[in-house]
């Protein structure tokens, strides 16, 4: 039998999961996995960011692969993939994915120029391209975070408001002290990074458990930052506290300080590590637990609270923007015989999306708020706009998609190709180039409904359909909208709230990319343009100012 050989620039390690590697749930403990990841990846780099997709159990075999995905001039990105195999069934599943960065330091004055990575497969090429996008996010992370923190201080977040069920974070504060012994260190006497990560995970888990009274499950780690070394004989002090909660997940911040004997006697430590760990928790039925909302009390509480909001938005960008998701065809064929049912389904899908629970604020301005909703790796966006014009006028303007390019930069052209009825039209839409790809085009059904009673909501629903008379063109990338549209509700005789919703598909995702991660204002700018478009129109729908 010929064994599979690791690819060039790849390190691989397999471990059988024993009882001593498990947590109280009988699953591989995150702390142990972090140690193994460090053992594998330290041959290439230190770990920055980790996502946990599934769990592993005693008796299964874990395999960790660390591979150079792209080399830049003086740095390289390492991709880490963890899989688990059940030895009884032979099935394999993905457990964890991580990306890290290694910077090559020159010896003396000699300059270093890393050699490019040899790309052997199509997947290697995909990861090579995405590595560039991930690098951009890493380089602008600090500036993005600062900007989001600055913006977050301008407006009160509704979660901060007084409401029942909020709890103080003071009871989640946990401190632990560890003495670095020779088994914890390498041959240079420096503490293993994996050991420090494992200790950090242990104290963070205790902190999270104080909010849920259950066994928290680590879902991701937001950038382990290694600021300095610690050595044998040092005392390491770990401080953990809950920063914020988001429906079914909680963020715990951990800070690590190192003390040698003299520093300990003087009470003067060295800040060597920090990380933000995100947990879920499940009940006896394996259903996700909803965490209580946090009520900031002190100045530090508010800083951590808003910092968690900013980091969540950046994580959103990393998760959905800097990933390779294949488009799943919707395959909804337009049939005039099913016109009524297709139109009604279109409208009901938009209403159902708006009625879902779990929407969370990610951005707030004077007239614009942006919410996001995650469901099983499906991301939806809700943009709420307050407009000083009557609801019927906003409906008249927004339901006519031929006017969409006047205010939406994501639409290059929009023409009616089938005027089905007064309430249903099929449009052909073209979109501008994004990420140096071909321009995109869409064929969509727009279904609109006026309210039956005053005070009810106007609806403009959008979804893609397949029309044989408009096949895909080699000039464009045919894209699809799963569910999108406008809900318009009157707030007075001359004002209304316009809500735009979009269940984001893989092909549409690039147009939301920068905004989701917080490094772009494309959604806010488009929303502001929409408000100006409506407010500048006359009562008969004519545009007085463009």
N, C-alpha and C positions, 0 to 999 in steps of 0.2 A: 504494500500500500504506500503510495507516494504522499507525503505530507505536504500540505499547502504552505508555500514559503511566503513570508511577509514581503510586501511590496517595498521598493526602495524608500528610505526615509521613514519606515514604519517600525514601531516597537509594539510587541504583542505579549500579553500576559494572561494566563488562565488560572483560576483558583476555584477549588471546591468549597462550597459554603458549609461550614461546620456549625454546630450549636453555639460555640463561643463567639461566632460572628453575628449572631442574631440579636434582635431587640425583643421587647416584651410581646410583640405581636407575632413572633416567630419568623420575621422577615429579616433579610440582610440589613444591618444597621447602616444608616447613612455615614456614621463616623468611620466604620470599617471600610466602606466603599471609598471614602475620601482618602484614607490611607493608601489603599491599593491604586487609586488613580494617581496619587502623588508618586508612588513607587514606579509606575509605568511612565508617566508624563515627565517626571523630573529629568529623565534622560534627554528631554528636548526642551522643556520649559516649565514655569510655574503656572498653576491654574488660575484663570481670571474669572470665568463665568460658567456655571453648571446648571443644566436643566435635568430634572428627574422625571422620566416618562412612565415608569412602572416599577414594581418591586420584585425582589428575588427571594426565594425561600431556601431553607436548609435542605441540602441534598442536591441542589442544582449547581451548575457550573457557570461561573461568571468569566467573561472574556473582555479584556480591555485593550483597545487598540489606540495608539497615539501615532499620528502621522502628520508630517509637514504638508500643509495644504497650499501654502504659497510663501515664497521667499521674496522679500523686498530688498532694498539696498543694504540695510544693516539690521533688519529684523525679520522674523518669520512668524507665521501663524501656525499653530499646532491644533489640529482637530482631534478630539478624543471621543471615542464611541464605545459604549459599554453595552454588551448584550448578555443575555442569560439563556442557557440551554437546559431544558428538563431532560434528564438522562433516561427517564422511563418512556416518555412519549417522543422524544427527539425534536420537539418544537422549540423554536428560538424566538425571542422577542427583544425589542430595544428597551434598555433600562435607563440610560443616561447619555446625554450629549453635552460636550463642553468645547470651548475654544479658548486658547491662551496665546500669549505673545512672548517670544524670546528675543531679546536684544543682544546682538553680538558685540562684545567689548574688545577693542583692539589692544594688542600688547605693544606697549611703547607708543611711538608716533605713527606706526604703520596703519594705513587706512584699510578698512574691511569692506569688501564688496561680495555679498553672498551670491552663489550660483543659483540660477532659476531651477525650479522643481521640474523634473521630467513628468509630463502628463501622459499616462498610459491608457486611461479610459475616458469615456464621455462624462462620467460622474466626477473624475478628477478635474475636468475642464470646468464643470459647474461650480465645484467648490473653489477652484482657483479664481473664478470671476467673483463669487460671493465674498471671498476673503477680502477683496478690495473694498467692498461696501462695508463689511464689518470693521475694517481698519478705519474708514472715515468716521464711523460712529464712535469708535474708541478714542480717536484723536480729538473729536469735538465734544466728548462726553462732559468734560468739566464746564465748558462754556454753555452747553445746553442746560446742564443742571443749574448753573447760576442764573441763567435767563428765566427758567421756569420758576425758580425760587423768588426772583424779583417780581415776576408777574403774579405769583400766588399770593403775595403780600398786599396786592392792591384791592382785592375783593374778599369778602367773608365767604368761606366755603360753607354750604348748607349743612354739611356733616358736623361743623363746629357748633351749630345752633343748639340751644337747650332742647333736649327731648328725652323721653323716658328710655331707660335701658342703657344709657351711656355709662361707661366706667372709667375710672382713673387708671393710668398705667403704673402708678406707684407700686401696686401690689405685684407687678410682673418683674420687678427688678431682681436680678440674681447675680451673685458674685461667687466665683470659684478661684481657688489658688492651686497651682500645680508646681512641683519642683522638677526641673529638667534633670533627668538621670542619664547615664551613658546609653541605655537602650533606646532613649528617645532621640539620640543625636547621630549624625554621620561621622565619618572618620576625621573630619575637621573639628568636631566638637559642636557644630551648629545643629540646632533642633530641626528635625525633619518637618518640612512644611505640612505634610499629611498629618503628622501628630498634632500640630497646632490646630489645623482645620478640624480634626476630630474632637479636640477639647472644646473648640468654639461651638461646634454643632451640639455637643452635650449640654452646655450651659444655655444655649438658645432654645433647645427643646424644652427644658424646664420652664423657661420664661413663657413660651407659647402655651404650655400645658395649663398654666394658671388662669388662662382665659377660657379654656374649653373643657377642662376636667376630663380629658381624654388623652389618647396617645397621638401627638401631632406627627404628621408625615411631611418630611422635607420635600418640597417641590422644586425649589431653585435656590441658587446662591448668587447674589448680586455682587460680583467682582470681589474676590478675596484680594485685599491690598496688602502686600508684604512691604512694610516700610523700613525694616531693619532686622538684623539677625538677633537670635538669643542663643546662649551657649549652656553647656552642662554646668549646673550649679545655680543657674538663674531661677528666681521665683517668677512665675507668670501669673498675673492677676487678670481674670476674665470677668468683664462686666457686661451683662445682657439686659435689655429692656424692650418691651413692645413699643414700636413707633406708631403703628397705625393698623387698622383692620379694614379689609375690603370684602364684604359679604362672606365668602367661604375661605378666605385666606388672611393671613396675618404676617406682617413684616417685623422681624426682630433684629435689632442692631446689636452688634458685639464689638467691644473694644478690648484690645489686649495690650497690657503694659508689662515690661520686663524689668526686674530689679536684680542687680548683683548684691553682694552682702553689704557693701558700703551704701549703695543707693537705697536699700531696704531700711537701713538704720536712719537715713536722712529723709525717708519718705519721698524720694525723688525717682520716678520711674521713666522708662523709655517707651514711647508709643510705637509698637512694632507691627501690629496687625489690626485690621478692621474689616468687617463684612456685614452684609445685610442678608438674612436668611428668611425665606418665604415658606410658610407652612400651610397645609390643609389639616383637617381632622375629620374622622368619621365616627359615627355612632355604632351601636351594636348591629345595626342592619347594613353597615358599610355605606351609609349615605352621608354626604358631606354635611358637616355642622356649620351653621351660620354663627360667626363670631360677633360678640357685642361691639357696638361702636365705641370708639375711644373719645374721651373728653379731655382735651389738653388743659392743664392747670397752670403750669409755670412757663416762663419764657423758653426754657429748654424743651419742654413738652411741645410747644407750638413749632419750634424749629424742627424737631424730629418728625412731628406730624406732617408738616408741609414738605419736608425732605422726602418722606415716604411717598407722598402724592407725586412729586417730581420723578422719583426713581421708578414708580409704577408706570408712568407714561413712557419713560425711556425703555423700560423692559418691554413694553408693548411694541415699540418700534423694533427692538432686537428680535422679538419672537415672530412677528408677522412680516416685517419688511425684509429682514436679512435672513431669509430662509427660502428654500426652493420648494414651492408648492405647485403641484400639477393642477391644471384646470380640469374640473369635473364637468363634462358636458351636461347641460340641463335638458336638452332634447325635447323641448316643448314645441310641437309642430302646430302652426296656425291652421285652423280648419273653420271655415265660415259656418259649418254645421254645428260646431261647438262654441260659437261666438259668445253666447250668453254665459255658459259655464266658465269659459276661459276668462272672460271679463270679470265675472263675480269672484272667481278664485284669485285673480290679480288684486282686486280691492280688499278682499278678506285677508290675504297674506300680509298686506301692509298694515292693516288694523291689528292683526295678531302680533306682528313684530313690535308695534308700539305698546301693546298691552303687556308685554313680557316684563317680569320683575328682574331686578339685578342691574338696571342701568346705573352707571356711575359717572359723575362729573370728572372730566379731564381738563377742561379749560373753561374759564368764565371771563367775559368782557361785559361792558355796559349793556349792549343790546344782543349779545350772542353768547350762548352756552353750548358746549359740545359734550355729549355723553357717549360712552362706549359700553358695549355688552359682549361678553364672551360666553359662548355655549359650545362645549366640545370642540374647541379649536375653530369655531366659526365666529368671526368678529363682525359686529354691526356698529354703525355710527349714527348718532342722532344729533342734528344741528338745530338748535332752537333759536329763532330770530324774532325780535319784537319790532313790529312795523307800524308806523303811524299813517296807515291808510286802511280803508274798509276791507273786510275779509273778501267780499265778492270781487273787488278789483284785483287783489292778490291772486285769487283763484283764476280770474279771467286771463291774467298775464302769464302765470306759471303753468297753466294747463295747455297753453299754446307753445309747443316745443320749438316751433320755428323761431321763436324769440329767444330761446335759450343761449345761443352764441353771443347775444348782445351783452350778457352779463357774466356768463360762465366760461372762463378760459379753458376748461376741460372739454368744451364742445367746439369743434372747428366748423361743422355744418350740421344741419338737421332739417330733413325734408320729409313731407308726408308721401308715402308710397302706396298707401291704401286707406282711403277715407271710409272706414267700415260703417260708422254711424256718427250721430252727433256726439256720443260719449266715448267712442272708441276709434282711435287712429293707430296705424302702424307707421313708424318712422324709421328712416335710415339715417344713422348718425356716424360722423367721423370725428376722431379725437386726435390731438396733436401728438407728436413724438415724445416719448419719455424714456429715459435711460438708454438713449442711443439705439433704441429698437425701432421697428417699423411702426408707423401710426396705426392706431386701432380703429375698428369700426364695429357697429352694433346694429341689429334689427330688433326694435322693441315695440311692444304693445303698450300704449298709454290709455288707461281707463280712468275716466273722471266721474265724480258723483257730487251733485249739489245736495245739501242737507234737506231733509223733508220738513224740518221745523227750524225756526229761528233759534240761534244759540248753539246749534249742532255744528259738526265739523265738515268742511269741504275736503274731498279726497281726490288726489291725483296719483294713481298707482302705475308703476312701471315694472315691466319684466321682459326678458328676451324671449323671442319666438323664432322658430325656423321657418323661413319663407323660401320655397324652391325657386321663385323668380329672382331672388337676390342671393346667389351663392357666394361663398367666401372668395375674396379676390387676392391674388398674389401680392398686390400692393399694400394690403393691410393685414393686421392680425385680428381675426374675428374674435370678438370678446363677448361676454355674456353678463347680464345683470340678473341676479337671482330674485331680488325683491328690493324695490326702492320707490321713492315718491314723496309727495308733500301732503301734510295734514294741516289745514288752515282753520283756525278757530278765532272767531270774533271776540275781542276783549272790550269792545265799545263800538259806537256807531262809526268811528273813524280810526280804529286801531285793531290790530289782530296779531296773533302769534302764528308764525309760519315754521313748521317743523319739517325738516328734510331728513329722511331715514334711508339707509343703504346697508343691506346685508352684503358685505364686501366679498366678491369672488376673487380668485387668484389673478384674473386678467385685469380687474379694476384696481387691485391693490396698489400698483405703482403710483397711481394718481393721488392716493392718500398717504403714501409712504412717509415723506418727511414730516408731515403734520402729526401722524400717530406717535412718532418718537420724540416730538417736541422740538425738532430742529428746523421746522418750517411753519409758516403761517398760511399755507395755501387754503385750508378750509375756512379760517377766519376771514381771509381776504375775499374769497368767493362769496361768503355769507354777507359781508359788508357791501359787496358789489350788488348782490341780490336785493338788499334793503334799499340801496340807492336807486336801483332800477324801478322798484315798485313805488317808492315815495316820489319819484320824479315824474310819474305818469299822471295824466289827467283822468278825470272820472270816467271818461269813455274809453280808457285804455290806451290812448295815444301817448307816445313818449315825448315829453316836452324838453327834457334835458338828457343828453347822452354823454 
